[in-house]
Amino acid sequence: MPKPIPHVVLFLLILFLPNSIFKLSYCNTILCPEFEKQALLSFKQSLKDPSKLLSSWNSSNCCNWKGVVCSNVTGVVHQLHLQGGSDTDEYSINPGLQGKINPSLLKLKHLKYLDLSRNGFIERIPSFMGSLTSLEYLNLSGNGFYGKIPPTIGNLSRLHTLDLGDNFRGSYDVDDRWYERELEGDSVEWLRGLSQLEHLNMNHANLTKAGDHWMQVINALPSLVELRLRSCGLNFNFDPPSDDVNITSLAILDLSNNNFESFPPIPNWIFKQSNLVLLDLSNNKFRGPIPTISNITELQYIDLSLNDLSSPIPDWFYSCRDLEFVSFRRNSLRTISNAIGNLTSLTTLDLSSNQLSGEIPRGILNLCKLQMLDLSKNMLQGEISDIFGHTSHCFLGALTYLVLSENQLSGEIPNSLGKLSHLVTLGLSDNRLTGNLPMSMGQLSNLESLEVEHNMMTGVVTETHFANLTKLVFFSANRNNLTLKLSPTWNPPFKLVDLKLASWNLGAGSNIPSWLGTQKSTLERLDLSNTGISGNVPSWFWDLRLLKLTNNHLSGIIPDIIGPVSVSLSSNQFSGPLPRIGNRLYEINLSNNLFSGSMSHFLCDTRDQTPALGALHLGGNKLNGEIPDCWMKWPSLRMVNLSGNNFSGSIPNSIGTLTKMGSLSLYDNNLSGQIPISISNCTKLVKLDLSGNNLVGGIPFGIGTNLALLRFLILRSNKLRGTIPLSICHLNSLQILDLSNNDFSGRIPSCVNNLTAMIVKRNLSDYIGGELDFSYAYMGNFLESAIVATKGRETHYDTILSLVNNIDLSNNNLSGGIPKELTSLVELISLNLSGNHLKGSIPKSIGDLKQLESLDLSRNTLSGEMPKSFSSMSSLSYLNLSCNNLSGRIPESTQLRGMDASRFAGNNLCGPPLIRKCRGDDDGGGDADIEDDKSEIEWLYVVLSLGYAVGFSVCCTTLVLKKSWRRAYFGLVDRIWDKLFVCYHTKCTKLWRQRTQTS
């Protein structure tokens, strides 16, 4: 039996138990030290908090405040979680905390974790941050910090994570003022003090002044697991051997958007990082091959886009079975293996804008998790139905984005694409697809964007094709031969934002389809060009953002255009006065219509507002009167075309106020007066075409000295005179110089070799979407063009204008010789100096112009022989040297032999293609071989004569010395003579008797 508890013990338990319970409950409520609480309140008082992030900071215990984490034992503050926006927002809508960071944070001696990311701080990073020596985590990303990174941060030796990323170059302050400032570092040597650092993010910090030794500093951080240095202006200066690289634990490496042009190959050490999970080296100007040897096996994300890598995709890539994201777009990669099917974890594959050729590998159909596939802008071939005609069920089920545009795919779109039930985007434009849209396309209930423009598709599109496309927003099918056949009462299941049906047959009546009226609440962009529609334009069309109705039979008077951004109505039958336009309009093309009257109300009545108009094309109408002097009201204009009208008077001086203008075309009008000097203020001019007018005077000196970007100077068919100014030679961007049909005199400037744009070879791709296209949103309304006289006829250039190099100085009064410096312009395609008073010989180096296709030197007083170097001009297809004083043989050349003989007339030339032969041509030789031929003929006569003499003397000597031979010889002669005499006498006797009997 247990011993009973004594009454004294029981009394003590009753006395002390409540006190113990009270103390236990008190210990569970941790209180932060008062001095730390006051430090946090001082920190709060220095800030603005429009998002109420610190609204809970008013209770007595700071450990209960939002974002504050205290020690469970001592109550001291260990962590501050004060991030502003959410982690998914790159730019937080919520401005977060603003103001100055108070140094009272230094009183938090035990602070290990500080997160102030995604707020609105716009200041320099306080240097006292380097005194928070207990910090293990510091995140200041997503703010507006600027200026030098304080090197005192290197004192935080306990740091495991440092995030200073995304403090962008520009930031907004409270008053919406934009700050062009950035976070920068003169040196990164301070990083050496962070020996325990595992995560480093300095995205968008300007480290260009940090020198070329940043890699050595990074290599001194052996614990580094994550390194993000995106857009830091870095450069490589060496590729350390793999054995010297200490950062062997890297799992995340982002060096994208830097400038590694001076170290073109991708450094090999990167692909020796066996623990890499994420690798982003995009937009770095790396050139050459992707390394063929790699230790990477656990890679899940790789982005090598926007470089110039040129090689097949290496074999090791196909062994990374954990890959989920791959982007190699905009490189020069050549082949892709069928082994791509091994990457069964892929969800995104972007190989667009490369040089991939051959057929699309069938292994792609094994990628059952693939959601995004972009193979556009390559050279892929084959029947599209061979690849996607028999797709697997799993491939059909996952894909949401499929873009194969701008390849060479052919055949009909297979019905199986209609089974891609989750497909949101389908891009098949700019291929060689034929046939009709498959009926199954109408079953893609999730489809939002369908692009099949620029193919060779034919057939009839009906309501069935759109049956279940309830989510369709973008439909682009321009440049096909499709016919739309719909019921007049058809009500579409979709609400479109973008519709492009250029070159379609829209059905009977050729009117604007009535069903379009159901789309007016959502439609923003519409292209019905070249569809043959006629009639008037519905009033709601003028509220669209982009409207393109070119090359139709539309008519009527256009109302004021207030709402749109882009309007193109060229090649129709619109008439009446020009409409007024709104301030939002960026481009308008009303060319080749029947508009008439003055343009003063259009140009001068801007209602005291600054228009945004950047491109104006009114060419090919019946506008008349003077060009108004109101151009100062249109400061945004980049392109002006008033050609082919009936404008008269002088060019207004205010045209010189258009300092942004890149193209000015006033050709084929009745303008008079001089070229205004103010035009030299338009320093961004690329094209100046004033041809076909009655302009007088000379070329303003400033055109040569101020218009450094000028590429096309066309002043032909005016009444300009004087000498060609030497300042023209300063235009080293000039590609077309046309001063023909004027009254210029003097010599051709010998400094023409300074026109270096005619020396450098160019590619068409260098100018796509460049300074020759003034279109808004790539609508193609304002692609620059020019008419060039070449090969004896006028040719219109637009898409390849950037490749044309032409000099035309014909039909002037130029004198002197042809400067040999002209022949240094080796990329010239056409040269016309005809109809002048040029004299002297053709430069012997004319053959250096190997790209020249057309050369006209006719109607001058040139003399001498044609240089033999003509024979090497293999591209020459047109040559006119008529009406000069040239002499001698035409050089032997396949091109020259096949030309019209009239192009050599009026000279003293000989040889093919002329009928007139050069001396000695009967023996098949040229002028250079005549003497040799004569020499051969004389020696033949000598040899024959000697042979005859020797033979005759031998016979005579033998007959004299040999008596028996002499008797035999003369006996033979006597017998032959006797026989001939008897034969002759007998014949004569017979003839005499016959005549006697007859008589």
C-alpha positions, 0 to 999 in steps of 0.5 A, a space after each residue: 500500500 503506497 505511502 500517503 503524501 504528507 500534508 506539507 507537500 500537498 500544501 506547497 504544491 497548491 501554493 506554487 503551482 499557479 505561479 509556475 503555470 503563469 511563468 510558463 505562459 509568460 515565457 511562451 509570449 516572446 517580447 522583443 527588446 525595447 531598443 530594437 522596437 524603437 529602431 524599427 519604429 524609426 525605420 518606419 518613420 523614414 518611409 512612405 507606406 502607401 500599400 500599408 505594408 507596415 500597418 501592423 507596426 503599432 502594437 507593443 510587441 514588435 515580434 507580432 508585427 508583419 514581416 518581423 521574425 524574432 528569436 524563439 529564445 531571446 526575442 531579438 529580431 532575426 529576420 525582416 521580410 518586407 518585400 513589396 510586390 509578389 514574386 510573380 511580378 517583374 514590375 510590381 503594380 504595388 509601389 511598396 515602401 518608399 523613402 530612405 532606409 534609416 541607419 537605425 537598422 544597425 541597432 538590430 545586432 542579430 539581424 540575419 535576414 533582410 528582404 526589401 525587394 520589389 519596393 519603391 526605393 530610389 536612392 543609393 544603397 546605404 554604405 552602412 549596409 556593410 555594417 550589418 555583419 550578422 546578415 546571411 541573407 540580403 535582398 535589395 532587388 526590384 527597386 530603383 537603387 542607383 549609383 555605385 555598389 558600396 564595397 563595404 558589402 564585402 564585409 558581410 562575410 556570413 552572407 549566403 545570399 546577395 540579391 541586388 538584381 533588377 534595379 533597372 536603369 530607369 525607375 519612377 518616383 512618387 511623382 511619376 518622374 523617370 530616372 535615367 539612373 542605374 546601379 553600377 560597380 567600378 570593381 567587384 573585388 569586394 565580392 572576395 570577402 563573401 567566401 560563404 556566398 551561395 546565391 548571387 544576383 546582380 542582374 542589370 547592374 552596370 559592371 562595364 567599369 569593373 574590368 575584365 577580371 570579374 571571372 577571377 573574382 567569381 572563381 574565388 567563391 567556391 560555394 556558389 550555387 547560383 550566379 545571375 549576371 544578366 545585362 551587366 555589360 560583362 566581357 570575357 578576357 580568358 577561358 580558364 582551364 577546367 582544372 582551375 575553375 573552383 565553382 564546381 557546385 553551380 546549378 544556376 548560371 545566367 550570363 545573358 544579354 552581355 557583350 562577349 563579342 571579343 571572346 566569340 566561342 562559348 567558354 568550355 568551362 561552362 559545359 564542364 559544370 556537371 551540376 547545372 540545372 539552368 543555363 542562360 547565355 542568350 543575347 551575347 554575340 557568341 560565335 562558332 560552334 556549341 562545344 561538342 563535349 559536355 559534362 552536363 547531365 541534369 540540365 532542365 533549362 537552356 537558353 542560347 538564343 540571340 547569338 551567332 552559333 553555327 554548328 549542328 546541335 551537338 550529340 550530348 544535348 540529346 542525352 539531357 533527358 531532364 530538359 524541360 525548356 530549350 531555346 536556340 532561336 536566332 542563331 545559325 544552327 544547321 541540323 537537328 537530329 531525330 534523337 530529339 525524341 529522347 527529350 521526353 520531359 520537354 515542354 518548350 522547344 524553340 529553334 526558330 530563326 536558324 538555318 535548319 534544313 531537311 525535314 522535320 524529325 519525326 522524333 518530335 512526335 515522341 515529346 508527349 509533354 511538349 506544349 510549345 514548338 517553334 521551328 519558324 524562320 528556317 529552311 525546313 522542307 517536306 510535306 507537312 502531312 508526312 510529319 503531322 499527318 499521323 501524330 501520336 495521341 499524347 502529342 496531340 493532347 499537350 501542344 498549345 503553341 505550334 509555329 512553323 512559319 517561314 519555311 519551305 513546307 509543302 503539301 496540304 494541311 493535314 486533318 490531324 491538326 484539327 485534333 490538337 484540342 489544347 492548341 492556342 496558337 497555330 502559325 503556318 504562314 510563309 510556306 508553300 502550302 497548297 489545298 484548302 483549310 481542313 474542315 477539322 480546323 473548325 474543331 479547335 475550340 481553344 484556338 486564339 491565333 491562326 496564321 496561314 498567310 503567304 501560301 499557295 492555298 486554294 479552295 472554298 472556306 465555309 462556315 464549317 471551318 469556323 464552327 467551334 472557333 469560339 476563342 479565335 482572336 487573330 486570323 491572318 490568311 493574306 496572300 492566298 487564293 481562297 474563296 469565302 462562301 458564307 450565308 448572308 445571315 451568318 453569325 460568327 462564333 468568335 469576336 476577332 481583334 485582328 483579321 487579314 484576308 488580303 487577296 481573298 475572293 469574298 464572294 458574290 457582289 464584291 461588297 464588304 461582307 455584312 458579317 463583319 458588322 458583328 465584329 465591330 465591338 472588338 475588331 482593331 486591325 483589318 486588312 481587305 487589300 486586293 479583294 476586289 471589293 467596291 462601294 462605300 466604306 462602313 462608317 465604323 471602319 474609321 474607328 479601327 486602329 489599323 485599316 488597310 483596304 488598298 488596291 480595290 474599287 472603293 469610292 466615295 468621300 472620306 470623312 475625318 479620320 480621328 480614331 485610327 493609328 494606321 490607314 492605307 487606302 491606296 489604289 482605289 477611287 476615293 475622291 474629294 478633298 483630303 480628310 482631316 486627321 486625328 492626333 493619334 494617327 501615325 501613318 496614312 497612305 491615300 496614294 493613287 486615288 482621285 483626291 483633288 484640291 489644295 492640301 492647306 486645310 489638311 496640313 495647316 489646320 491642326 487645332 493647336 495640337 501636335 499630331 503624331 503622324 510619322 508617315 504621309 503618302 499622298 502621291 498619285 492624286 490630283 492635288 494642286 496649288 502650292 505646298 503649304 508652309 506649315 510643316 513646323 506643325 508636324 514634327 514627328 514626320 519621318 516620311 513624306 511622299 507628295 509625288 505625282 500630283 500637280 503642285 506648283 510653286 517653290 518647296 517651302 522653307 518649313 520643310 527643313 523643320 522636319 528634323 526626324 524625316 528620313 524620306 522626302 519624295 516630291 517628284 513628278 510635280 510642277 515645282 519651281 525655284 531653288 532647292 531650299 537651303 533649309 533642307 540641310 537641317 533634315 539630318 536624318 534623311 535617307 532618301 531625297 527625290 525631287 526629280 521631274 520638276 522645274 527646279 533651278 539653281 545648284 545643289 545646296 552645299 549643306 546636302 553634302 555636309 549635313 546629310 550624312 545618312 543620305 543613301 538615295 539622292 535623285 534630282 533628275 529631270 530638272 533645270 539645275 545647273 552649276 558644277 557638282 559640288 565636292 561636298 557630295 563626296 562626303 555622302 559615304 552612305 550614298 547608294 543612288 546618285 541620279 543627277 541626269 537630265 539637268 544642265 550641270 557642267 564642269 568635271 566629275 569630282 575625282 573624290 567619288 571614291 569616298 562614296 564608300 557605300 558603293 564599295 562595301 557589299 551588303 546583305 538584304 537581311 541587314 535592312 529588313 525592318 530597318 531605316 527603309 521601312 517606315 511602316 507602323 506595326 510591320 503593316 508594309 504600307 511604307 516600304 521605301 521605293 525608287 525608280 532607277 534608270 538602268 539598262 536603257 529602261 526605268 526600273 522600280 525597286 522596293 524590297 531590294 532597294 537596299 542592294 542597288 548602287 547606281 550613278 546616273 549623270 547622263 544628259 548634262 554638260 559635263 566635260 573632262 575625263 572619266 575619273 579613274 576613281 570611279 572604278 574603285 566603286 566595286 559594288 556599282 550595279 549601274 553607271 550612266 555618263 551618256 550625253 555629256 562632253 567627256 573626252 579622253 580614254 576609258 580608264 583601263 581599270 574599268 574591269 574592276 567593276 565586276 558587279 556592274 550590270 549596266 554601263 552607258 558611255 554613249 554620246 560623248 567624245 571618248 577616244 582610244 581603244 576599249 580596255 582589255 579589262 572589259 573581258 573580265 566584266 562577267 556581270 555586264 549585260 548592257 553596254 552602250 558606247 555608241 557615238 564616241 571616237 573609240 577605235 580598235 578591236 572590241 575585246 573578246 568576251 561572251 557578254 560583249 559578243 552577244 550584245 546589239 551591234 548598234 551599241 558600238 555604232 558611231 565609232 571606229 571599232 571592229 570585231 564581234 558583235 560588229 560586222 566589220 572585221 579587223 585586219 587579219 580576221 580571215 586567218 582567225 587571228 587578232 590584231 596582235 597575231 597579224 604580224 605572226 600570220 604574215 611571218 608564217 605565210 612568207 616562210 611558206 613561200 620561201 620553203 616552196 621556192 627552195 624545194 622547187 629549185 632544188 628538185 629542178 636542178 637535181 633533175 637537170 644535173 642527172 640528165 646532163 651527167 647520165 647519157 642513158 637517162 638523157 636518151 630515155 627521157 628525150 625518147 619519151 618526149 618524142 613519142 609523146 609528141 608524135 602521139 599528140 600530133 597524130 591524134 590532133 591531125 586525125 581529129 582535124 581531118 574528121 572535122 573537115 570531112 564532116 563540114 564538107 559533107 554538110 555543106 
